[in-house]
Amino acid sequence: VAYSGPLMVHITIVWPYLISDVNTKAKCEELKQCPYIWHESTPDWDNATKTIGDMLGSKHGVGIIDDDSIIVYGLVRKCRGETPGILVNITQIKGKPHGVMSDIQECINEGKEC
């Protein structure tokens, strides 16, 4: 059964390290402390997530959500790391927009379902 809206979506996209990210001992040691670094080049975050949103929908994708137009709130992280991949977290939002923003922030801060 596909999610129906409104939805909050968190997307983390991890690209592989560039050679320049790991070409010195100091950089490798730094990555041991924090294995991810920001991906500050193309593709832009909105271009990268457009395809992901389309693929989640039932019209052209896998049918996890009815349609990507029901995504009303999103958080996108682009980084590079040792294990490339895409993580998508989908949460159905309850309530009206007038009080939702503080509720959403509370959900994010406490890691609970909205």
C-alpha positions in Angstrom: 0.0 0.0 0.0 1.4 3.4 -1.0 1.8 6.2 1.4 -0.7 9.0 0.9 -0.1 12.6 1.7 1.0 14.9 3.2 4.5 13.5 3.6 7.8 14.5 5.1 10.8 13.0 3.3 14.5 13.0 4.4 16.9 12.0 1.7 20.6 11.3 2.2 22.7 10.7 -0.9 26.2 9.4 -0.4 28.6 9.6 -3.4 31.9 7.7 -3.3 35.0 9.6 -2.1 37.1 11.4 -4.7 40.8 10.5 -5.0 41.5 14.0 -3.6 39.5 13.2 -0.5 41.8 10.4 0.5 45.2 11.2 -1.1 47.0 12.1 2.1 47.5 10.4 5.4 46.1 13.4 7.2 42.9 13.3 5.2 42.5 9.6 5.8 43.0 10.2 9.6 40.4 12.9 9.5 37.9 10.6 7.8 38.4 8.0 10.5 37.0 10.6 13.0 34.0 11.5 10.7 33.6 9.2 7.7 31.5 11.6 5.7 32.2 14.9 4.0 29.8 17.3 2.3 29.4 16.9 -1.5 29.5 20.5 -2.6 29.5 20.1 -6.3 27.0 19.1 -9.0 24.4 17.7 -9.2 22.5 20.4 -7.3 20.4 19.0 -4.4 17.1 19.7 -6.1 18.2 18.0 -9.4 19.5 14.9 -7.5 16.2 14.5 -5.5 13.8 15.1 -8.5 14.5 11.7 -9.9 14.3 10.1 -6.4 10.9 11.7 -5.8 9.7 10.5 -9.2 10.9 7.0 -8.6 9.0 6.8 -5.3 5.7 7.6 -7.0 3.3 5.0 -8.4 2.9 6.8 -11.8 6.5 6.2 -13.0 8.2 4.5 -10.1 8.0 1.8 -7.5 4.8 3.0 -6.0 5.9 3.7 -2.4 4.0 6.9 -2.4 0.9 7.9 -4.5 2.7 10.8 -6.2 5.7 13.0 -5.4 3.5 16.0 -5.3 2.3 15.0 -1.8 5.8 15.6 -0.4 5.2 18.8 1.5 8.4 18.9 3.6 11.8 17.6 2.9 15.4 17.5 4.1 18.2 16.7 1.7 21.8 15.8 2.6 24.5 15.3 -0.1 27.8 13.8 1.1 30.7 11.6 0.1 31.6 8.5 2.0 33.1 5.0 1.8 29.7 3.3 1.1 27.7 5.1 -1.6 24.0 4.9 -1.5 20.6 6.6 -1.0 18.6 6.6 2.2 15.0 7.8 2.1 13.0 8.2 5.2 9.2 8.9 4.7 6.9 10.1 7.4 3.2 10.9 7.1 2.4 14.3 8.5 -0.7 14.7 10.7 -2.3 18.0 11.4 -2.6 21.3 9.6 0.4 23.5 8.5 -0.2 26.2 11.1 1.2 24.1 13.9 3.1 21.5 12.0 6.5 23.2 11.7 7.2 23.1 15.4 5.8 19.5 15.5 8.1 18.5 12.7 11.1 20.0 14.4 10.2 18.2 17.6 9.9 14.9 15.6 13.4 15.5 14.0 14.9 16.4 17.4 13.5 13.5 19.2 13.6 11.0 16.3 10.0 10.0 16.7 7.2 9.5 14.2 5.1 12.6 13.4 
